[in-house]
Amino acid sequence: MRLVFAGTPEPAVPSLRRLIESANHEVVAVVTRPDAVAGRGRKVTRSPIGLLADEHGIPVFTPKRPSEPEFIEQLTELAPDCCPVVAYGALLPERVLEIPRHGWINLHFSLLPAWRGAAPVQAAVLAGDEITGASTFLIEKGLDTGPVFGTVTEAVRPTDTSGILLARLAESGAHLLESTLDGVEAGALHAVPQPLEGISYASKVEAEAGHIRWDQPALAISRRIRAVTPNPGAWTEVDGKRLKLGPIELVEETLPEREIEVRKSGVFIGTATTAVRLIEVQPQGKRMMPALDWARGARLQPGAVVE
């Protein structure tokens, strides 16, 4: 099939690469979000999908909105058979959805109808889900409500951060997307409506979601840290300074809530239940480092607490 691929961030790259290499399909163009200013140097940066398309000489469209008449005209002229989508990041108007004869097929990183929305992987980790996965579905006007072509499952490991889990799903999801397109082209695969039970939503994760509340149980804190790692990142404050946190270790003993205790064996913090041990932290303006190295340099006073 003639494909126009829509996607933007790194998790979409395995899918585009797989379709470029496919013998059954031809990627005739890519749609991605406009180049954006990023990094400390504030340089204008191409999206990962845009960069991969450039490497292969594939035309790249970067409309501010997919509803722009110029983009609609360009897409109509390309006459794609299907438009696969992975984390594109913009709503598609009905006029655009009607252009490809097989529609727009989205790879979503959850087992729909669970975790519809912008941050399904973070939501699964935060909720303590033991099993998650990815789904391919036909995009319609509703938010991730379209009928499903296929799914792939993935176990959530106890040490998974959302970044690690998403990387695995990006790879297995790329296989699923390719097989879905193969099935659609052959006329052997048909989408099935999503069940009405088990619907849940995963809204965009804002920076404040990474602010750790130490009056919560240790397990809930651990899940939140893993859910927001690497983005937007977990953090707390010590002596009025922000401290970024890596994944933590649960321990059996208890400490006063929010109190920091530094020992030869590590840095411990009290929670609403048992204590936790910090593994790696990142002070403002510095790189990630072992928590014990940070604590020694910070010269914390007895009874110091996190905020």
Salt bridges, closest charged atoms under 4 A:
ASP35 OD1 - ARG46 NH1 3.52
ASP54 OD2 - ARG46 NE 3.01
ASP81 OD1 - ARG101 NE 2.82
GLU94 OE1 - LYS141 NZ 3.97
ASP144 OD2 - HIS108 ND1 3.72
GLU154 OE2 - ARG168 NE 2.75
ASP160 OD2 - ARG168 NH2 2.76
GLU178 OE1 - ARG18 NE 2.57
ASP182 OD1 - HIS25 NE2 2.66
GLU208 OE2 - HIS211 ND1 3.24
GLU208 OE2 - ARG213 NH2 2.84
GLU249 OE1 - ARG277 NH2 2.77
GLU253 OE1 - ARG263 NH2 2.64
GLU261 OE2 - ARG263 NE 2.61
GLU307 OE2 - ARG258 NH2 2.87
